[in-house]
Amino acid sequence: MARTYAATIETPHGVRKCFEARVERTGRKPLVGRFGGIPLRRDKKTVINDRRLAPVNTKRKELVTRLLAGRCEACGRTDEVEVHHVAKLADLGRPGTRPPWADLMASQHRKALVVCGTCHAGIHGKKPVPALTE
């Protein structure tokens, strides 16, 4: 098989051996596929012209922006904030039967709420907390 596809081609560095598959077509140029035939010499005077990549501009996720604001979404306190998260908004219950923090999450259509430590403890029922405001 190697003899069938063996060919020699002329390169800027002289004659080189390669493998060549040729499909002749009537009225058109033949389709030619080559493997090999490249010089393995190093050109020390080569100039590399790489294109500059466009700067990557990715937007922050909304939750990251809310966290970096450093403000409790329940009471407005600027303190160390935490994130309270629920698996599904449907888990919050029906309007009127849910606590104020759940109403806030439902009104924002968000499964995560950025709150201060005091409000977060109140959500989980660890300490009494003042009423939440919107």
NUGUMI-910653 format. One line per field, with one value per residue (C-alpha): x, y, z. Coordinates in steps of 0.2 Angstrom, whole numbers. Example, Ala and Ser with C-alpha at 12.3 -4.5 7.8 and 13.67 -1.06 7.14 Angstrom:
BEGIN
east (62, 68)
north (-22, -5)
up (39, 36)
This chain:
BEGIN
east (0, 14, 21, 4, 3, 22, 26, 39, 35, 45, 46, 56, 69, 70, 62, 53, 45, 27, 11, -2, -20, -27, -45, -46, -61, -67, -67, -60, -44, -40, -43, -26, -22, -4, 4, 22, 33, 37, 54, 59, 72, 71, 70, 79, 73, 54, 43, 28, 13, 0, -17, -22, -36, -51, -52, -64, -78, -89, -103, -105, -119, -132, -130, -111, -116, -129, -116, -103, -115, -113, -131, -144, -159, -171, -166, -154, -140, -122, -114, -106, -119, -123, -134, -150, -156, -171, -172, -188, -198, -213, -206, -209, -228, -243, -245, -252, -245, -227, -215, -209, -192, -201, -213, -197, -189, -206, -208, -190, -192, -176, -171, -157, -158, -143, -145, -135, -131, -145, -158, -151, -152, -170, -175, -168, -177, -162, -164, -179, -176, -185, -198, -191, -194, -195)
north (0, 12, 10, 14, 31, 36, 52, 65, 84, 99, 111, 127, 116, 104, 87, 78, 61, 60, 50, 57, 51, 58, 57, 62, 72, 75, 94, 99, 99, 83, 81, 79, 74, 74, 67, 72, 82, 95, 100, 96, 110, 125, 142, 154, 170, 166, 180, 174, 185, 179, 188, 197, 189, 200, 203, 192, 202, 190, 197, 193, 182, 192, 183, 187, 206, 205, 197, 210, 224, 218, 223, 212, 211, 208, 222, 233, 231, 232, 218, 202, 194, 175, 167, 158, 146, 135, 120, 126, 142, 130, 125, 142, 139, 149, 167, 173, 157, 160, 171, 188, 182, 169, 183, 193, 178, 174, 193, 193, 176, 171, 155, 163, 178, 188, 191, 196, 183, 189, 187, 171, 164, 170, 162, 145, 149, 150, 167, 179, 193, 210, 210, 210, 224, 225)
up (0, 4, -14, -21, -13, -12, -21, -22, -22, -25, -9, -7, 2, -12, -17, -3, -1, 4, 3, -10, -13, -30, -36, -55, -60, -78, -82, -65, -56, -47, -28, -19, -1, 5, 21, 24, 12, 25, 29, 47, 47, 59, 51, 63, 55, 55, 61, 72, 68, 81, 81, 97, 106, 110, 129, 138, 145, 156, 166, 184, 190, 198, 215, 215, 212, 227, 238, 234, 238, 257, 261, 269, 258, 273, 285, 275, 287, 280, 289, 285, 274, 271, 258, 262, 249, 245, 233, 225, 226, 228, 245, 252, 254, 249, 251, 267, 276, 274, 284, 278, 271, 261, 254, 249, 240, 231, 226, 219, 210, 218, 227, 236, 248, 254, 272, 288, 301, 313, 299, 294, 311, 313, 296, 303, 320, 331, 338, 339, 326, 322, 308, 291, 279, 260)
